[in-house]
């Protein structure tokens, strides 16, 4: 796994020159180490809305180059207006019941310019539980930890998702989430979250719909 990641180190160094962003309203998601199979295409639709804010709609196509390497992108809108694009590459390997990997992202956002992130992925899943953590580093100086824990109840899962931005503005959100696990190649996630700290009282609603072709 380490050898596979060596060629991406120059990308990580280059990202350090670009600005950080606050809590991302376009993609509110914890990566659990899931990945498209070799030569499999996928599509996710992210629909997120703060209670008193604009409707964020993001399309995320993806494609599995190998069984451990996936590439993808994002096309973002807010209330129907273009809000930028992102390109990403994700590498994941199974390690003794865990899934571990990293996602590299490069973005171009209107009024913000170039940006990027490195998202480590660590997840554990069995027939009853799913846990995952993403200690994201957005450059040049932003740490954005996220984690989730889900309990599987038949074809669905229920649990909590936590997101934070520990640079200024300091934001933290806790979401109550429901997921569909029982349908092959279909992803459904619906959640409502409330901000605390600097984002105190802010409600955010989110939905992710995905399909692997």
Secondary structure, 3 states (H helix, E strand, C coil): CHHHHHHHHHHHHHHCCCCCCCCCCCCCCCCCCCCCCCCCEEEEEEEEEECCCCEEEEEEEEEECCCCEEEEEEEEEECCEEEEEEEEEEEEEEECCEEEEEEEEEEEECCCEEEEEEEEEEEEECCCEEEEEEEEEECCCEEEEEEEEEEEECCEEEEEEEEEECCCCCEEEEEEEEEECCCCCEEEEEEEEEEEECCCCCEEEEEEEEEEC
